[in-house]
């Protein structure tokens, strides 16, 4: 099972520092012409130098020099979207040679230096898969094939799609759901991380998967239905603020969602669930899916209220809307911008200008180098969504 306890102390430790950056950031204006394109390309070049080894390994230096399948997947997507084939090939080579699990085409989620000094999958479930990373890697390969016309990318994507469907998709009461990973289902229940839902990717998989029995489009309706249900359901609280939870469990007998029993898997709107408005907004951007717009319109009023009244968003919220951490997080703004773009575009511009661009220096052509890997990635994804720079070719 994926374990997030190792992240908690480190994340808390850097949140206060990041909040200070918003107050005292050294960049207070532009000294030469600014463009969205330059922000995306130059910050990618800086990110490569800071976080990616020459062999293609992405390293989270703020977390014991850890490498995750998530980090590799983010780098692959960014590389194809900025047309950096050389970096893409390096990252993909390292990923498939080091993170591919024995016996299938999925990827172990947690890799690094072990107590004996060797490198490999870490204990505590590091060899388990995470379906968000597997999905993003497959999508990156398909987009790379479309952009650069290299047939081996499609071949590799086909292998991954087969094992995502075979090992990470569950059937509950006649509905198909993407689970949290290869470990996340048994005869009684299914563990789901709603932020792993990527309907825009499933539509592309349906177009490209050579096995029609993999019914990717049949994931979309149940995913939107479940998102609506768990955003409204109080789960383990007395009321719900409408925000989706980080984690849920779905009972195989009743088909009903509930809060997980595992303490580290919470129903908070935090570092997992915050990605949902970005993912749903991309489905709206690419496909004009009415369910996407409806979901964004109906479930993020807590963020709108906070930003209107306080001029900022908190780092995390309980499922009932209680602020758990009032400091600011770049990743929160970069993901929430999907909601604001679709529903409140003028506020989206404020967030882009005040909360994303403010952390980018036009003098150095990079985001603040002290920002950790997760925030660096999501600042880029949020800026790219705002700039309409995410193409599916």
C-alpha positions in Angstrom: 0.0 0.0 0.0 1.2 3.5 -0.7 2.4 5.2 2.4 2.2 8.9 2.8 3.3 9.3 6.4 6.9 9.8 5.3 5.9 13.0 3.5 3.9 14.6 6.3 6.6 16.1 8.5 8.6 17.3 5.5 5.6 18.9 3.9 4.7 20.7 7.1 8.2 21.9 7.5 8.3 23.6 4.1 4.8 25.1 4.1 5.7 27.9 6.4 8.8 28.7 4.3 6.6 28.9 1.2 4.1 31.2 2.8 7.0 33.6 3.6 7.9 33.5 -0.1 4.5 34.9 -1.0 5.0 37.8 1.5 8.7 38.5 0.9 9.3 37.2 -2.6 12.3 39.0 -4.2 10.6 39.4 -7.5 8.3 42.4 -7.6 8.0 43.3 -11.2 9.3 42.5 -14.7 12.4 44.0 -16.1 12.1 42.7 -19.6 9.1 41.5 -21.7 7.3 38.6 -20.1 5.5 35.8 -21.9 3.6 32.7 -20.8 5.7 30.7 -23.3 9.0 31.8 -21.8 7.7 30.9 -18.3 6.9 27.4 -19.4 10.1 26.7 -21.4 12.6 28.4 -19.2 11.2 27.0 -15.9 11.4 23.5 -17.5 15.1 24.0 -18.3 15.7 25.1 -14.7 13.7 22.2 -13.4 15.8 19.7 -15.4 19.0 21.2 -14.0 17.7 21.2 -10.5 15.8 17.9 -10.2 16.6 15.5 -13.1 19.9 13.6 -13.3 21.6 13.2 -16.6 20.4 9.6 -16.8 16.7 10.7 -16.6 16.0 10.1 -12.9 13.8 12.7 -11.2 14.9 13.3 -7.6 12.9 14.8 -4.8 15.8 16.2 -2.8 13.4 17.5 -0.1 12.4 14.0 0.7 15.5 11.9 1.2 16.4 12.1 -2.5 13.4 9.9 -3.2 12.3 9.0 -6.8 8.6 8.2 -7.5 6.7 7.0 -10.5 4.6 10.2 -10.1 7.7 12.4 -10.5 8.8 10.5 -13.6 5.3 10.8 -15.1 5.2 14.5 -14.5 8.6 15.0 -16.2 7.5 12.9 -19.2 4.3 15.0 -19.7 6.2 18.2 -19.3 8.9 17.1 -21.8 6.4 16.2 -24.5 4.4 19.4 -24.0 7.6 21.6 -24.4 8.8 19.5 -27.3 12.0 18.2 -25.5 12.4 14.8 -27.1 16.0 14.3 -25.8 14.9 14.8 -22.2 11.8 12.6 -22.8 13.9 9.7 -24.1 16.3 9.9 -21.1 13.5 10.1 -18.6 11.6 7.2 -20.2 14.7 5.0 -20.5 15.4 5.4 -16.8 11.8 4.9 -15.8 11.3 1.6 -17.7 14.7 0.3 -16.7 14.3 1.0 -13.0 10.7 1.4 -12.0 9.0 -1.2 -14.2 7.7 -3.9 -11.9 8.7 -7.6 -12.5 5.9 -9.5 -14.2 3.9 -6.6 -15.6 4.2 -3.2 -17.3 3.2 -1.1 -14.3 5.6 1.0 -12.2 6.7 0.7 -8.6 5.9 4.0 -7.0 8.8 4.5 -4.5 12.5 4.1 -5.3 15.7 5.2 -3.6 18.7 4.3 -1.4 18.0 1.4 0.8 19.5 0.8 4.3 22.2 -1.5 2.9 23.4 1.3 0.5 21.9 -0.3 -2.6 19.2 1.4 -4.7 15.9 0.0 -5.6 12.2 -0.2 -4.6 11.9 0.9 -0.9 10.3 -1.1 1.8 6.7 -0.4 2.9 5.2 -1.0 -0.6 7.6 0.8 -2.8 7.2 -1.9 -5.4 3.4 -1.3 -5.6 1.9 0.6 -8.4 0.1 4.0 -8.3 -2.5 4.3 -11.0 -2.1 8.1 -11.4 1.5 7.6 -12.4 0.8 4.7 -14.7 -2.0 6.7 -16.4 0.2 9.7 -16.8 3.1 7.7 -18.2 0.8 6.0 -20.7 -0.7 9.3 -21.7 2.8 10.9 -22.1 3.8 8.0 -24.4 0.7 8.4 -26.6 1.2 12.1 -26.9 4.9 11.6 -27.7 3.9 9.2 -30.5 1.5 11.7 -31.8 4.0 14.5 -31.7 7.2 12.8 -32.7 5.9 9.8 -34.6 8.1 7.1 -32.9 6.2 3.8 -33.0 8.0 2.3 -30.0 6.2 4.9 -27.8 2.8 3.5 -28.9 4.0 -0.1 -28.4 5.1 0.7 -24.8 1.8 2.5 -24.1 -0.2 -0.5 -25.3 1.6 -2.7 -22.8 0.9 -0.3 -20.0 -2.7 0.1 -20.9 -3.3 -3.6 -20.8 -2.0 -3.8 -17.2 -3.8 -0.7 -16.0 -7.0 -2.3 -17.2 -6.1 -5.7 -15.9 -4.7 -4.8 -12.5 -5.9 -1.3 -11.6 -9.6 -1.3 -12.7 -12.3 -2.8 -10.5 -15.9 -3.6 -11.2 -18.4 -2.6 -8.5 -22.2 -2.9 -9.0 -21.7 -3.0 -12.7 -19.5 0.1 -12.8 -15.9 0.3 -13.7 -13.5 2.4 -11.5 -9.8 3.1 -11.5 -8.4 2.0 -8.2 -5.4 3.5 -6.4 -3.1 0.8 -7.6 -2.5 -2.9 -8.0 -2.8 -3.3 -4.2 -6.1 -1.5 -3.8 -8.9 -4.1 -4.1 -10.1 -7.3 -2.5 -13.3 -9.2 -2.3 -14.9 -6.7 0.1 -13.8 -3.2 -0.9 -11.9 -1.0 -3.3 -9.6 1.8 -2.3 -9.8 4.8 -4.5 -8.0 8.1 -4.7 -10.3 10.4 -6.6 -7.4 12.6 -7.7 -6.2 9.7 -9.9 -9.3 10.1 -12.1 -8.3 11.4 -15.5 -11.2 11.3 -17.9 -9.3 13.3 -20.6 -6.7 10.5 -20.6 -9.3 7.7 -20.7 -10.9 9.2 -23.8 -7.5 9.1 -25.5 -6.9 5.6 -24.4 -10.2 4.6 -25.9 -9.0 6.1 -29.2 -5.7 4.3 -29.2 -6.0 1.0 -27.3 -6.0 -1.8 -29.7 -8.0 -4.1 -27.4 -11.7 -3.0 -27.6 -12.5 -5.1 -24.5 -10.8 -2.4 -22.5 -13.8 -0.1 -22.1 -12.1 3.2 -21.2 -15.1 5.4 -22.0 -17.1 3.3 -19.5 -14.9 4.7 -16.7 -16.0 8.3 -17.3 -19.7 8.3 -16.2 -19.0 6.3 -13.0 -16.1 8.6 -12.1 -18.1 11.8 -12.4 -20.9 10.2 -10.4 -18.6 9.0 -7.7 -16.9 12.5 -7.5 -20.3 14.1 -7.1 -21.3 11.6 -4.4 -18.2 11.8 -2.3 -18.0 15.6 -2.5 -21.5 15.9 -1.1 -21.4 12.9 1.4 -20.3 13.9 4.9 -18.2 10.7 5.0 -16.5 10.8 8.4 -17.7 14.4 9.2 -21.1 15.7 10.3 -21.4 17.8 7.1 -19.5 18.2 3.8 -18.2 21.5 2.4 -18.5 20.1 -1.1 -14.7 19.5 -1.5 -13.6 16.0 -2.7 -11.6 13.8 -0.4 -8.1 12.6 -0.7 -9.1 9.0 -0.3 -12.2 6.8 -0.1 -13.2 3.2 0.1 -16.1 1.7 -2.0 -17.9 -1.3 -0.6 -18.2 -4.0 -3.2 -21.6 -5.2 -1.8 -23.4 -2.0 -1.6 -21.4 0.2 -4.0 -21.4 2.9 -1.4 -18.3 5.0 -0.6 -17.0 5.6 2.9 -14.0 7.0 4.7 -11.0 4.7 4.8 -10.1 2.9 8.1 -6.3 3.5 7.6 -5.3 6.7 9.5 -2.9 7.9 6.9 -5.6 7.9 4.2 -7.8 10.8 5.1 -10.9 12.5 3.6 -9.2 15.9 3.7 -8.9 18.2 0.7 -5.1 18.2 0.7 -2.1 17.3 -1.4 -3.9 14.5 -3.2 -7.5 15.9 -3.8 -6.2 19.3 -4.7 -5.3 17.9 -8.1 -8.9 17.2 -9.0 -10.0 20.6 -10.3 -7.0 20.7 -12.6 -7.7 17.2 -14.0 -11.5 18.0 -14.4 -10.7 21.3 -16.0 -8.5 19.7 -18.5 -11.4 17.4 -19.5 -13.5 20.5 -19.9 -10.8 22.3 -21.9 -10.1 19.4 -24.3 -13.6 17.8 -24.6 -16.2 20.4 -23.4 -17.6 17.6 -21.2 -20.8 19.0 -19.5 -20.2 16.8 -16.5 -16.8 18.4 -16.0 -18.2 22.0 -16.0 -21.2 21.0 -13.8 -18.9 19.3 -11.2 -16.6 22.4 -11.1 -19.5 24.7 -10.7 -21.2 22.7 -7.9 -18.4 21.7 -5.6 -15.7 24.3 -5.0 -17.6 27.1 -3.4 -15.4 26.8 -0.3 -12.4 27.9 -2.3 -14.3 30.7 -3.9 -15.5 32.0 -0.5 -12.0 31.7 1.0 -10.3 33.6 -1.9 -13.0 36.3 -2.0 -12.9 37.0 1.8 -9.2 36.4 2.5 -7.4 36.9 -0.8 -5.8 33.5 -0.4 -6.4 29.7 -0.1 -5.3 27.5 2.7 -3.0 24.6 2.2 -5.5 22.0 3.4 -9.1 21.6 4.5 -11.0 19.0 6.4 -14.0 17.4 4.5 -16.3 19.7 6.4 -14.4 22.8 5.2 -12.5 23.4 8.4 -9.1 24.9 7.6 -6.4 22.5 8.7 -3.4 24.5 7.6 -3.8 28.2 6.9 -0.5 28.7 5.3 -0.4 29.1 1.5 0.8 26.4 -0.9 1.7 27.1 -4.6 0.3 23.7 -5.5 -3.1 24.6 -4.1 -3.3 27.7 -6.4 -1.8 25.9 -9.4 -4.5 23.1 -9.2 -7.4 25.3 -8.0 -6.9 27.5 -11.0 -8.7 24.8 -13.0 -11.9 25.6 -11.1 -11.5 29.3 -11.4 -10.7 29.2 -15.1 -13.8 27.3 -15.9 -16.2 29.2 -13.5 -14.6 32.5 -12.5 -12.0 33.5 -15.2 -11.3 37.0 -13.8 -10.4 35.4 -10.4 -8.3 32.9 -12.3 -6.3 35.8 -13.8 -5.7 37.1 -10.3 -4.5 33.8 -9.1 -2.2 33.4 -12.1 -0.7 36.9 -11.7 -0.5 37.0 -7.9 0.1 33.4 -6.9 1.9 31.8 -9.8 3.7 34.4 -11.7 4.8 36.1 -8.5 6.9 33.1 -7.8 8.6 33.3 -11.2 11.5 35.6 -11.7 11.7 37.3 -15.1 15.3 38.1 -14.4 16.4 34.5 -13.8 13.7 32.9 -16.0 12.7 30.4 -13.4 10.5 29.7 -10.4 12.1 30.3 -7.1 14.8 27.6 -6.8 13.9 27.0 -3.2 10.5 25.7 -4.0 10.3 21.9 -3.7 9.8 19.5 -6.5 6.0 19.0 -6.1 5.2 22.7 -6.1 7.6 23.3 -9.1 5.7 20.7 -11.1 2.2 22.0 -10.3 3.1 25.6 -10.8 4.1 24.6 -14.3 1.0 22.5 -14.9 -1.2 25.3 -13.6 0.5 27.9 -15.7 0.3 25.7 -18.8 -3.4 25.1 -18.3 -4.0 28.9 -17.9 -2.0 29.6 -21.1 -3.8 26.9 -23.0 -0.5 25.3 -23.7 -1.5 21.7 -23.1 -2.2 19.9 -26.5 -3.3 16.4 -27.3 -2.1 16.6 -30.9 
